[in-house]
Amino acid sequence: MKKTLIIIFSLYLLSLTNAFAFCPVCTVAVGAGVGLSRWLGINDTITGLWIGGLTVSISAWTLNWLATKNKTFPYQKIKEKNDGHSHFPFEKVVLPVAPLIVLSFIFGFITK
């Protein structure tokens, strides 16, 4: 019985699809974070940066959805140069989040 459950669970794990870097939970969390920052009284400049991050996330979701509809965009040529792979692990996460964090600190110090 135990072996059967392990085999079924293993087959289930092998049948899972790939995950996207911009998950719906992350997008909702950024949206909730913007509302929370307004409630906490955080400067509008920093809140605006995170609204921009939310826009990037929604844009990425839209691009992924359009890709399922066989629509292509100019950035595909850049990706094709690397055989359709990202240039480094978690590229879709690092590229939008790193500037947000850096600019949040910069604008946080400027606006104090």
N, CA, C and O atoms as CSV, one atom per row, in Angstrom:
chain,resi,resn,atom,element,x,y,z
A,1,MET,N,N,0.822,-1.194,0.000
A,1,MET,CA,C,0.000,0.000,0.000
A,1,MET,C,C,0.868,1.262,0.000
A,1,MET,O,O,0.604,2.219,-0.727
A,2,LYS,N,N,1.918,1.234,0.842
A,2,LYS,CA,C,2.783,2.400,0.947
A,2,LYS,C,C,3.545,2.634,-0.358
A,2,LYS,O,O,3.708,3.776,-0.789
A,3,LYS,N,N,4.015,1.546,-0.986
A,3,LYS,CA,C,4.731,1.679,-2.258
A,3,LYS,C,C,3.810,2.222,-3.343
A,3,LYS,O,O,4.228,3.028,-4.174
A,4,THR,N,N,2.568,1.782,-3.332
A,4,THR,CA,C,1.608,2.252,-4.328
A,4,THR,C,C,1.380,3.755,-4.197
A,4,THR,O,O,1.335,4.468,-5.199
A,5,LEU,N,N,1.238,4.233,-2.975
A,5,LEU,CA,C,1.055,5.668,-2.753
A,5,LEU,C,C,2.284,6.460,-3.192
A,5,LEU,O,O,2.156,7.534,-3.779
A,6,ILE,N,N,3.459,5.936,-2.910
A,6,ILE,CA,C,4.694,6.616,-3.315
A,6,ILE,C,C,4.788,6.679,-4.833
A,6,ILE,O,O,5.177,7.709,-5.384
A,7,ILE,N,N,4.444,5.607,-5.508
A,7,ILE,CA,C,4.496,5.584,-6.974
A,7,ILE,C,C,3.473,6.562,-7.556
A,7,ILE,O,O,3.791,7.308,-8.482
A,8,ILE,N,N,2.265,6.564,-7.028
A,8,ILE,CA,C,1.234,7.483,-7.525
A,8,ILE,C,C,1.657,8.931,-7.295
A,8,ILE,O,O,1.512,9.769,-8.185
A,9,PHE,N,N,2.178,9.226,-6.106
A,9,PHE,CA,C,2.626,10.585,-5.807
A,9,PHE,C,C,3.793,10.991,-6.705
A,9,PHE,O,O,3.852,12.133,-7.162
A,10,SER,N,N,4.718,10.069,-6.961
A,10,SER,CA,C,5.852,10.362,-7.842
A,10,SER,C,C,5.388,10.639,-9.266
A,10,SER,O,O,5.884,11.564,-9.909
A,11,LEU,N,N,4.454,9.857,-9.760
A,11,LEU,CA,C,3.918,10.095,-11.101
A,11,LEU,C,C,3.194,11.435,-11.176
A,11,LEU,O,O,3.268,12.132,-12.188
A,12,TYR,N,N,2.503,11.786,-10.115
A,12,TYR,CA,C,1.827,13.081,-10.082
A,12,TYR,C,C,2.840,14.222,-10.160
A,12,TYR,O,O,2.640,15.176,-10.912
A,13,LEU,N,N,3.915,14.133,-9.397
A,13,LEU,CA,C,4.941,15.176,-9.420
A,13,LEU,C,C,5.604,15.285,-10.786
A,13,LEU,O,O,5.948,16.385,-11.218
A,14,LEU,N,N,5.788,14.175,-11.465
A,14,LEU,CA,C,6.411,14.196,-12.785
A,14,LEU,C,C,5.484,14.777,-13.846
A,14,LEU,O,O,5.951,15.229,-14.892
A,15,SER,N,N,4.189,14.771,-13.594
A,15,SER,CA,C,3.244,15.261,-14.598
A,15,SER,C,C,2.939,16.752,-14.468
A,15,SER,O,O,2.174,17.292,-15.267
A,16,LEU,N,N,3.517,17.423,-13.483
A,16,LEU,CA,C,3.239,18.845,-13.281
A,16,LEU,C,C,3.855,19.680,-14.393
A,16,LEU,O,O,4.874,19.302,-14.972
A,17,THR,N,N,3.237,20.806,-14.686
A,17,THR,CA,C,3.742,21.707,-15.723
A,17,THR,C,C,4.714,22.710,-15.111
A,17,THR,O,O,4.839,22.808,-13.890
A,18,ASN,N,N,5.397,23.451,-15.975
A,18,ASN,CA,C,6.339,24.469,-15.519
A,18,ASN,C,C,5.596,25.620,-14.860
A,18,ASN,O,O,4.454,25.923,-15.205
A,19,ALA,N,N,6.261,26.249,-13.912
A,19,ALA,CA,C,5.701,27.425,-13.253
A,19,ALA,C,C,6.261,28.680,-13.898
A,19,ALA,O,O,7.395,28.687,-14.375
A,20,PHE,N,N,5.469,29.737,-13.912
A,20,PHE,CA,C,5.928,31.017,-14.425
A,20,PHE,C,C,6.434,31.863,-13.264
A,20,PHE,O,O,5.970,31.719,-12.133
A,21,ALA,N,N,7.395,32.752,-13.550
A,21,ALA,CA,C,7.980,33.567,-12.492
A,21,ALA,C,C,6.974,34.555,-11.914
A,21,ALA,O,O,7.020,34.850,-10.720
A,22,PHE,N,N,6.086,35.059,-12.720
A,22,PHE,CA,C,5.083,36.002,-12.251
A,22,PHE,C,C,3.819,35.233,-11.915
A,22,PHE,O,O,2.909,35.127,-12.738
A,23,CYS,N,N,3.767,34.700,-10.714
A,23,CYS,CA,C,2.588,33.927,-10.334
A,23,CYS,C,C,1.460,34.881,-9.948
A,23,CYS,O,O,1.722,36.029,-9.590
A,24,PRO,N,N,0.220,34.428,-10.015
A,24,PRO,CA,C,-0.901,35.297,-9.644
A,24,PRO,C,C,-0.814,35.761,-8.194
A,24,PRO,O,O,-1.219,36.877,-7.869
A,25,VAL,N,N,-0.286,34.906,-7.328
A,25,VAL,CA,C,-0.172,35.280,-5.917
A,25,VAL,C,C,0.785,36.455,-5.760
A,25,VAL,O,O,0.524,37.372,-4.981
A,26,CYS,N,N,1.898,36.431,-6.501
A,26,CYS,CA,C,2.872,37.529,-6.429
A,26,CYS,C,C,2.255,38.830,-6.930
A,26,CYS,O,O,2.462,39.888,-6.336
A,27,THR,N,N,1.511,38.755,-8.006
A,27,THR,CA,C,0.880,39.950,-8.562
A,27,THR,C,C,-0.127,40.530,-7.579
A,27,THR,O,O,-0.171,41.744,-7.381
A,28,VAL,N,N,-0.931,39.678,-6.965
A,28,VAL,CA,C,-1.905,40.144,-5.976
A,28,VAL,C,C,-1.189,40.696,-4.747
A,28,VAL,O,O,-1.633,41.685,-4.163
A,29,ALA,N,N,-0.080,40.062,-4.349
A,29,ALA,CA,C,0.670,40.532,-3.183
A,29,ALA,C,C,1.240,41.930,-3.411
A,29,ALA,O,O,1.224,42.760,-2.503
A,30,VAL,N,N,1.741,42.195,-4.612
A,30,VAL,CA,C,2.256,43.537,-4.910
A,30,VAL,C,C,1.113,44.544,-4.878
A,30,VAL,O,O,1.268,45.643,-4.344
A,31,GLY,N,N,-0.030,44.179,-5.442
A,31,GLY,CA,C,-1.190,45.069,-5.399
A,31,GLY,C,C,-1.636,45.349,-3.969
A,31,GLY,O,O,-1.962,46.487,-3.632
A,32,ALA,N,N,-1.653,44.324,-3.129
A,32,ALA,CA,C,-2.016,44.512,-1.722
A,32,ALA,C,C,-0.954,45.326,-0.998
A,32,ALA,O,O,-1.271,46.129,-0.121
A,33,GLY,N,N,0.311,45.118,-1.366
A,33,GLY,CA,C,1.395,45.886,-0.755
A,33,GLY,C,C,1.284,47.368,-1.047
A,33,GLY,O,O,1.619,48.197,-0.201
A,34,VAL,N,N,0.819,47.707,-2.234
A,34,VAL,CA,C,0.619,49.120,-2.589
A,34,VAL,C,C,-0.470,49.719,-1.699
A,34,VAL,O,O,-0.314,50.821,-1.172
A,35,GLY,N,N,-1.563,48.994,-1.536
A,35,GLY,CA,C,-2.625,49.481,-0.648
A,35,GLY,C,C,-2.152,49.608,0.793
A,35,GLY,O,O,-2.501,50.563,1.487
A,36,LEU,N,N,-1.362,48.646,1.237
A,36,LEU,CA,C,-0.820,48.685,2.596
A,36,LEU,C,C,0.140,49.854,2.772
A,36,LEU,O,O,0.144,50.503,3.818
A,37,SER,N,N,0.949,50.125,1.761
A,37,SER,CA,C,1.897,51.239,1.868
A,37,SER,C,C,1.162,52.575,1.960
A,37,SER,O,O,1.612,53.480,2.663
A,38,ARG,N,N,0.053,52.705,1.267
A,38,ARG,CA,C,-0.745,53.938,1.364
A,38,ARG,C,C,-1.327,54.070,2.773
A,38,ARG,O,O,-1.359,55.164,3.338
A,39,TRP,N,N,-1.784,52.956,3.330
A,39,TRP,CA,C,-2.367,52.965,4.665
A,39,TRP,C,C,-1.311,53.288,5.720
A,39,TRP,O,O,-1.604,53.966,6.705
A,40,LEU,N,N,-0.073,52.802,5.516
A,40,LEU,CA,C,1.016,53.054,6.463
A,40,LEU,C,C,1.636,54.436,6.296
A,40,LEU,O,O,2.436,54.860,7.130
A,41,GLY,N,N,1.275,55.140,5.228
A,41,GLY,CA,C,1.790,56.484,5.020
A,41,GLY,C,C,3.164,56.535,4.381
A,41,GLY,O,O,3.890,57.513,4.558
A,42,ILE,N,N,3.531,55.507,3.646
A,42,ILE,CA,C,4.818,55.490,2.950
A,42,ILE,C,C,4.758,56.483,1.792
A,42,ILE,O,O,3.713,56.669,1.169
A,43,ASN,N,N,5.885,57.110,1.519
A,43,ASN,CA,C,5.968,58.166,0.505
A,43,ASN,C,C,5.406,57.698,-0.839
A,43,ASN,O,O,5.572,56.542,-1.230
A,44,ASP,N,N,4.738,58.620,-1.535
A,44,ASP,CA,C,4.116,58.300,-2.821
A,44,ASP,C,C,5.136,57.914,-3.889
A,44,ASP,O,O,4.812,57.157,-4.804
A,45,THR,N,N,6.365,58.423,-3.783
A,45,THR,CA,C,7.393,58.068,-4.768
A,45,THR,C,C,7.697,56.580,-4.709
A,45,THR,O,O,7.783,55.918,-5.743
A,46,ILE,N,N,7.858,56.057,-3.509
A,46,ILE,CA,C,8.158,54.628,-3.346
A,46,ILE,C,C,6.940,53.792,-3.726
A,46,ILE,O,O,7.081,52.748,-4.362
A,47,THR,N,N,5.753,54.240,-3.345
A,47,THR,CA,C,4.530,53.533,-3.734
A,47,THR,C,C,4.399,53.487,-5.247
A,47,THR,O,O,3.977,52.477,-5.808
A,48,GLY,N,N,4.761,54.587,-5.909
A,48,GLY,CA,C,4.709,54.632,-7.373
A,48,GLY,C,C,5.646,53.636,-8.021
A,48,GLY,O,O,5.329,53.065,-9.064
A,49,LEU,N,N,6.813,53.423,-7.401
A,49,LEU,CA,C,7.739,52.414,-7.932
A,49,LEU,C,C,7.100,51.031,-7.912
A,49,LEU,O,O,7.223,50.269,-8.871
A,50,TRP,N,N,6.420,50.713,-6.819
A,50,TRP,CA,C,5.805,49.399,-6.710
A,50,TRP,C,C,4.579,49.272,-7.606
A,50,TRP,O,O,4.260,48.173,-8.061
A,51,ILE,N,N,3.892,50.369,-7.864
A,51,ILE,CA,C,2.810,50.330,-8.852
A,51,ILE,C,C,3.402,50.023,-10.225
A,51,ILE,O,O,2.803,49.293,-11.015
A,52,GLY,N,N,4.587,50.585,-10.507
A,52,GLY,CA,C,5.285,50.254,-11.757
A,52,GLY,C,C,5.638,48.780,-11.822
A,52,GLY,O,O,5.536,48.162,-12.882
A,53,GLY,N,N,6.057,48.208,-10.688
A,53,GLY,CA,C,6.343,46.773,-10.641
A,53,GLY,C,C,5.108,45.943,-10.908
A,53,GLY,O,O,5.174,44.914,-11.580
A,54,LEU,N,N,3.978,46.391,-10.383
A,54,LEU,CA,C,2.712,45.707,-10.651
A,54,LEU,C,C,2.377,45.769,-12.134
A,54,LEU,O,O,1.868,44.805,-12.706
A,55,THR,N,N,2.665,46.909,-12.751
A,55,THR,CA,C,2.426,47.058,-14.188
A,55,THR,C,C,3.306,46.106,-14.988
A,55,THR,O,O,2.847,45.502,-15.958
A,56,VAL,N,N,4.570,45.967,-14.586
A,56,VAL,CA,C,5.476,45.030,-15.267
A,56,VAL,C,C,4.956,43.603,-15.132
A,56,VAL,O,O,4.969,42.838,-16.096
A,57,SER,N,N,4.502,43.250,-13.943
A,57,SER,CA,C,3.991,41.902,-13.712
A,57,SER,C,C,2.758,41.616,-14.563
A,57,SER,O,O,2.652,40.551,-15.171
A,58,ILE,N,N,1.842,42.555,-14.606
A,58,ILE,CA,C,0.635,42.367,-15.421
A,58,ILE,C,C,1.001,42.315,-16.900
A,58,ILE,O,O,0.395,41.566,-17.667
A,59,SER,N,N,1.993,43.110,-17.301
A,59,SER,CA,C,2.452,43.074,-18.699
A,59,SER,C,C,3.032,41.710,-19.051
A,59,SER,O,O,2.770,41.179,-20.130
A,60,ALA,N,N,3.821,41.144,-18.137
A,60,ALA,CA,C,4.399,39.823,-18.393
A,60,ALA,C,C,3.303,38.770,-18.504
A,60,ALA,O,O,3.380,37.882,-19.354
A,61,TRP,N,N,2.287,38.862,-17.653
A,61,TRP,CA,C,1.164,37.933,-17.744
A,61,TRP,C,C,0.457,38.069,-19.083
A,61,TRP,O,O,0.077,37.073,-19.697
A,62,THR,N,N,0.284,39.305,-19.532
A,62,THR,CA,C,-0.374,39.535,-20.819
A,62,THR,C,C,0.459,38.967,-21.957
A,62,THR,O,O,-0.086,38.362,-22.881
A,63,LEU,N,N,1.777,39.155,-21.901
A,63,LEU,CA,C,2.651,38.602,-22.946
A,63,LEU,C,C,2.591,37.080,-22.975
A,63,LEU,O,O,2.547,36.479,-24.048
A,64,ASN,N,N,2.590,36.453,-21.793
A,64,ASN,CA,C,2.475,34.990,-21.745
A,64,ASN,C,C,1.137,34.529,-22.313
A,64,ASN,O,O,1.075,33.523,-23.021
A,65,TRP,N,N,0.076,35.254,-22.009
A,65,TRP,CA,C,-1.243,34.893,-22.528
A,65,TRP,C,C,-1.288,35.055,-24.045
A,65,TRP,O,O,-1.837,34.208,-24.749
A,66,LEU,N,N,-0.702,36.157,-24.549
A,66,LEU,CA,C,-0.679,36.367,-25.995
A,66,LEU,C,C,0.196,35.326,-26.697
A,66,LEU,O,O,-0.074,34.960,-27.841
A,67,ALA,N,N,1.232,34.853,-26.024
A,67,ALA,CA,C,2.075,33.807,-26.610
A,67,ALA,C,C,1.278,32.522,-26.811
A,67,ALA,O,O,1.515,31.788,-27.770
A,68,THR,N,N,0.334,32.247,-25.911
A,68,THR,CA,C,-0.509,31.060,-26.097
A,68,THR,C,C,-1.447,31.228,-27.283
A,68,THR,O,O,-1.951,30.247,-27.829
A,69,LYS,N,N,-1.679,32.476,-27.677
A,69,LYS,CA,C,-2.518,32.768,-28.845
A,69,LYS,C,C,-1.683,32.913,-30.121
A,69,LYS,O,O,-2.193,33.356,-31.150
A,70,ASN,N,N,-0.400,32.540,-30.053
A,70,ASN,CA,C,0.546,32.581,-31.182
A,70,ASN,C,C,0.800,33.993,-31.703
A,70,ASN,O,O,0.973,34.188,-32.906
A,71,LYS,N,N,0.823,34.961,-30.821
A,71,LYS,CA,C,1.209,36.327,-31.175
A,71,LYS,C,C,2.693,36.490,-30.855
A,71,LYS,O,O,3.144,36.031,-29.806
A,72,THR,N,N,3.455,37.129,-31.727
A,72,THR,CA,C,4.886,37.314,-31.483
A,72,THR,C,C,5.208,38.798,-31.334
A,72,THR,O,O,4.472,39.664,-31.805
A,73,PHE,N,N,6.330,39.067,-30.664
A,73,PHE,CA,C,6.761,40.429,-30.386
A,73,PHE,C,C,8.247,40.556,-30.677
A,73,PHE,O,O,8.953,39.550,-30.740
A,74,PRO,N,N,8.737,41.794,-30.857
A,74,PRO,CA,C,10.148,42.001,-31.220
A,74,PRO,C,C,11.150,41.418,-30.220
A,74,PRO,O,O,12.242,41.022,-30.627
A,75,TYR,N,N,10.818,41.353,-28.925
A,75,TYR,CA,C,11.779,40.834,-27.956
A,75,TYR,C,C,12.095,39.352,-28.189
A,75,TYR,O,O,13.089,38.842,-27.672
A,76,GLN,N,N,11.266,38.674,-28.953
A,76,GLN,CA,C,11.502,37.263,-29.234
A,76,GLN,C,C,12.827,37.047,-29.955
A,76,GLN,O,O,13.460,36.006,-29.779
A,77,LYS,N,N,13.259,38.021,-30.772
A,77,LYS,CA,C,14.534,37.894,-31.485
A,77,LYS,C,C,15.696,37.818,-30.509
A,77,LYS,O,O,16.646,37.066,-30.729
A,78,ILE,N,N,15.625,38.592,-29.430
A,78,ILE,CA,C,16.682,38.554,-28.417
A,78,ILE,C,C,16.701,37.188,-27.746
A,78,ILE,O,O,17.772,36.624,-27.520
A,79,LYS,N,N,15.546,36.660,-27.428
A,79,LYS,CA,C,15.460,35.361,-26.772
A,79,LYS,C,C,15.901,34.236,-27.708
A,79,LYS,O,O,16.485,33.250,-27.256
A,80,GLU,N,N,15.628,34.374,-29.003
A,80,GLU,CA,C,16.025,33.347,-29.970
A,80,GLU,C,C,17.543,33.225,-30.066
A,80,GLU,O,O,18.057,32.146,-30.362
A,81,LYS,N,N,18.267,34.319,-29.819
A,81,LYS,CA,C,19.730,34.267,-29.852
A,81,LYS,C,C,20.278,33.325,-28.788
A,81,LYS,O,O,21.381,32.797,-28.933
A,82,ASN,N,N,19.516,33.111,-27.722
A,82,ASN,CA,C,19.934,32.224,-26.637
A,82,ASN,C,C,19.125,30.925,-26.661
A,82,ASN,O,O,18.906,30.311,-25.616
A,83,ASP,N,N,18.692,30.518,-27.818
A,83,ASP,CA,C,17.918,29.283,-28.024
A,83,ASP,C,C,16.636,29.245,-27.199
A,83,ASP,O,O,16.213,28.176,-26.758
A,84,GLY,N,N,16.021,30.396,-26.990
A,84,GLY,CA,C,14.750,30.442,-26.285
A,84,GLY,C,C,14.843,30.327,-24.781
A,84,GLY,O,O,13.820,30.214,-24.105
A,85,HIS,N,N,16.051,30.354,-24.245
A,85,HIS,CA,C,16.239,30.229,-22.799
A,85,HIS,C,C,16.580,31.582,-22.193
A,85,HIS,O,O,17.026,32.496,-22.887
A,86,SER,N,N,16.363,31.696,-20.894
A,86,SER,CA,C,16.760,32.924,-20.207
A,86,SER,C,C,18.282,32.964,-20.108
A,86,SER,O,O,18.952,31.940,-20.239
A,87,HIS,N,N,18.813,34.154,-19.875
A,87,HIS,CA,C,20.263,34.321,-19.830
A,87,HIS,C,C,20.864,33.851,-18.512
A,87,HIS,O,O,22.043,33.498,-18.468
A,88,PHE,N,N,20.079,33.841,-17.438
A,88,PHE,CA,C,20.517,33.327,-16.142
A,88,PHE,C,C,19.281,32.864,-15.375
A,88,PHE,O,O,18.167,33.275,-15.700
A,89,PRO,N,N,19.462,32.007,-14.352
A,89,PRO,CA,C,18.305,31.499,-13.608
A,89,PRO,C,C,17.508,32.627,-12.947
A,89,PRO,O,O,18.087,33.591,-12.445
A,90,PHE,N,N,16.216,32.506,-12.949
A,90,PHE,CA,C,15.286,33.458,-12.343
A,90,PHE,C,C,15.401,34.857,-12.951
A,90,PHE,O,O,15.208,35.855,-12.257
A,91,GLU,N,N,15.711,34.927,-14.236
A,91,GLU,CA,C,15.850,36.210,-14.924
A,91,GLU,C,C,14.552,37.009,-14.870
A,91,GLU,O,O,14.579,38.226,-14.689
A,92,LYS,N,N,13.421,36.334,-15.024
A,92,LYS,CA,C,12.131,37.024,-15.018
A,92,LYS,C,C,11.792,37.597,-13.647
A,92,LYS,O,O,10.960,38.498,-13.543
A,93,VAL,N,N,12.416,37.097,-12.615
A,93,VAL,CA,C,12.181,37.618,-11.273
A,93,VAL,C,C,13.176,38.724,-10.950
A,93,VAL,O,O,12.801,39.774,-10.429
A,94,VAL,N,N,14.445,38.483,-11.263
A,94,VAL,CA,C,15.509,39.419,-10.882
A,94,VAL,C,C,15.392,40.745,-11.628
A,94,VAL,O,O,15.528,41.804,-11.016
A,95,LEU,N,N,15.145,40.710,-12.928
A,95,LEU,CA,C,15.138,41.941,-13.718
A,95,LEU,C,C,14.089,42.960,-13.260
A,95,LEU,O,O,14.412,44.146,-13.209
A,96,PRO,N,N,12.867,42.575,-12.926
A,96,PRO,CA,C,11.943,43.605,-12.442
A,96,PRO,C,C,12.113,43.956,-10.961
A,96,PRO,O,O,11.888,45.102,-10.573
A,97,VAL,N,N,12.509,42.983,-10.128
A,97,VAL,CA,C,12.547,43.232,-8.688
A,97,VAL,C,C,13.801,43.998,-8.271
A,97,VAL,O,O,13.721,44.857,-7.393
A,98,ALA,N,N,14.950,43.716,-8.871
A,98,ALA,CA,C,16.200,44.385,-8.484
A,98,ALA,C,C,16.111,45.904,-8.630
A,98,ALA,O,O,16.455,46.614,-7.685
A,99,PRO,N,N,15.667,46.433,-9.770
A,99,PRO,CA,C,15.551,47.898,-9.841
A,99,PRO,C,C,14.536,48.469,-8.849
A,99,PRO,O,O,14.720,49.575,-8.341
A,100,LEU,N,N,13.465,47.716,-8.572
A,100,LEU,CA,C,12.486,48.197,-7.597
A,100,LEU,C,C,13.106,48.358,-6.216
A,100,LEU,O,O,12.872,49.357,-5.536
A,101,ILE,N,N,13.892,47.377,-5.806
A,101,ILE,CA,C,14.513,47.443,-4.487
A,101,ILE,C,C,15.533,48.577,-4.429
A,101,ILE,O,O,15.535,49.363,-3.482
A,102,VAL,N,N,16.397,48.663,-5.435
A,102,VAL,CA,C,17.421,49.711,-5.457
A,102,VAL,C,C,16.779,51.093,-5.478
A,102,VAL,O,O,17.158,51.963,-4.695
A,103,LEU,N,N,15.815,51.301,-6.362
A,103,LEU,CA,C,15.169,52.611,-6.461
A,103,LEU,C,C,14.342,52.937,-5.220
A,103,LEU,O,O,14.216,54.106,-4.856
A,104,SER,N,N,13.778,51.927,-4.566
A,104,SER,CA,C,13.048,52.177,-3.321
A,104,SER,C,C,13.982,52.745,-2.262
A,104,SER,O,O,13.626,53.691,-1.560
A,105,PHE,N,N,15.186,52.165,-2.143
A,105,PHE,CA,C,16.155,52.691,-1.178
A,105,PHE,C,C,16.622,54.091,-1.563
A,105,PHE,O,O,16.709,54.974,-0.709
A,106,ILE,N,N,16.922,54.297,-2.843
A,106,ILE,CA,C,17.400,55.611,-3.292
A,106,ILE,C,C,16.348,56.685,-3.028
A,106,ILE,O,O,16.647,57.714,-2.423
A,107,PHE,N,N,15.108,56.445,-3.483
A,107,PHE,CA,C,14.059,57.438,-3.282
A,107,PHE,C,C,13.676,57.562,-1.811
A,107,PHE,O,O,13.234,58.622,-1.367
A,108,GLY,N,N,13.847,56.478,-1.056
A,108,GLY,CA,C,13.586,56.552,0.383
A,108,GLY,C,C,14.537,57.511,1.072
A,108,GLY,O,O,14.121,58.284,1.935
A,109,PHE,N,N,15.819,57.471,0.698
A,109,PHE,CA,C,16.794,58.391,1.287
A,109,PHE,C,C,16.616,59.812,0.765
A,109,PHE,O,O,16.812,60.772,1.510
A,110,ILE,N,N,16.248,59.956,-0.506
A,110,ILE,CA,C,16.083,61.294,-1.083
A,110,ILE,C,C,14.882,62.011,-0.469
A,110,ILE,O,O,14.948,63.212,-0.206
A,111,THR,N,N,13.800,61.297,-0.241
A,111,THR,CA,C,12.558,61.944,0.194
A,111,THR,C,C,12.427,62.067,1.705
A,111,THR,O,O,11.414,62.579,2.181
A,112,LYS,N,N,13.412,61.617,2.478
A,112,LYS,CA,C,13.327,61.751,3.947
A,112,LYS,C,C,13.616,63.145,4.386
A,112,LYS,O,O,13.589,63.433,5.583
